[in-house]
Amino acid sequence: MLKVLVVDDDQDLRITVASALAEASYQVDQARDGEEAVTKVRAGNYNLVLLDVNMPRLTGLQALREIKIHDPSIVVIMLTAFSNVRDAIEAT
């Protein structure tokens, strides 16, 4: 079973996405921000992280760097409600 971490400071969106993935038989955890996401990734074994770009405490881009340092094989999909070419280039 694939293990997914859904990271977003918008609680309603995070719960909705996590619920949909759980219904599709994924094992799903949630994190409220980048700092909590990095902590969970270091403690767990995730196949996929869905990561919001704009969050408090530790941004999605900062969390992405830490996650990839910890385990470069984890697939990370960046999510955002705001389009910003610079952030897209940096994430790549």
C-alpha positions as CSV (number, residue, x, y, z in Angstrom):
1,M,0.0,0.0,0.0
2,L,1.3,3.4,-0.9
3,K,1.9,5.8,1.9
4,V,1.0,9.5,1.2
5,L,1.5,12.7,3.3
6,V,-0.8,15.5,2.5
7,V,0.6,18.9,3.7
8,D,-1.5,22.1,3.6
9,D,-2.3,24.8,6.2
10,D,-5.9,24.9,4.8
11,Q,-7.5,22.3,7.1
12,D,-10.6,21.9,4.9
13,L,-8.6,21.2,1.7
14,R,-6.1,19.0,3.6
15,I,-8.9,16.8,5.0
16,T,-10.8,16.6,1.7
17,V,-7.7,15.5,-0.2
18,A,-6.7,13.0,2.5
19,S,-10.2,11.6,2.7
20,A,-10.3,11.1,-1.1
21,L,-6.9,9.3,-1.1
22,A,-7.9,7.1,1.9
23,E,-11.1,6.1,0.0
24,A,-8.9,5.1,-2.9
25,S,-7.0,2.7,-0.5
26,Y,-3.9,4.8,0.1
27,Q,-2.5,5.0,3.6
28,V,-2.7,8.8,4.3
29,D,-1.1,11.1,7.0
30,Q,-1.6,14.8,7.3
31,A,0.6,17.8,8.2
32,R,-0.4,21.4,8.9
33,D,2.8,23.0,7.6
34,G,6.2,22.4,6.3
35,E,7.9,21.9,9.7
36,E,5.4,19.2,10.7
37,A,5.8,17.6,7.2
38,V,9.6,17.4,7.5
39,T,9.3,15.9,11.0
40,K,6.8,13.2,9.7
41,V,9.0,12.4,6.7
42,R,12.0,11.9,8.9
43,A,10.0,9.5,11.1
44,G,8.0,7.7,8.4
45,N,8.4,6.0,5.1
46,Y,6.4,7.9,2.5
47,N,6.1,7.2,-1.2
48,L,4.4,10.5,-2.0
49,V,4.1,13.9,-0.5
50,L,1.5,16.4,-1.7
51,L,3.0,19.7,-0.5
52,D,1.4,23.2,-0.5
53,V,3.8,26.0,-1.5
54,N,2.6,28.8,0.8
55,M,2.5,27.8,4.5
56,P,3.6,29.3,7.8
57,R,6.7,28.4,9.8
58,L,8.4,26.5,6.9
59,T,7.3,27.1,3.3
60,G,6.7,24.3,0.9
61,L,9.9,25.0,-1.0
62,Q,11.9,24.9,2.2
63,A,10.2,21.7,3.2
64,L,10.9,20.3,-0.3
65,R,14.6,20.8,0.2
66,E,14.6,19.1,3.6
67,I,12.5,16.2,2.3
68,K,14.8,15.6,-0.7
69,I,17.9,15.8,1.5
70,H,16.4,13.1,3.8
71,D,15.2,10.8,1.0
72,P,15.7,11.8,-2.7
73,S,13.4,9.0,-3.8
74,I,10.2,10.4,-2.3
75,V,8.0,11.8,-5.0
76,V,6.8,15.3,-4.1
77,I,4.0,17.1,-5.9
78,M,3.8,20.8,-5.2
79,L,0.4,22.4,-4.9
80,T,-0.6,26.1,-4.8
81,A,-3.6,28.3,-5.3
82,F,-1.2,31.0,-6.6
83,S,0.7,30.9,-9.8
84,N,4.3,32.0,-9.6
85,V,6.8,31.1,-12.3
86,R,9.8,31.7,-10.0
87,D,8.5,29.2,-7.4
88,A,7.8,26.6,-10.1
89,I,11.3,27.0,-11.4
90,E,12.8,26.8,-7.9
91,A,10.8,23.7,-7.1
92,T,12.0,22.0,-10.2
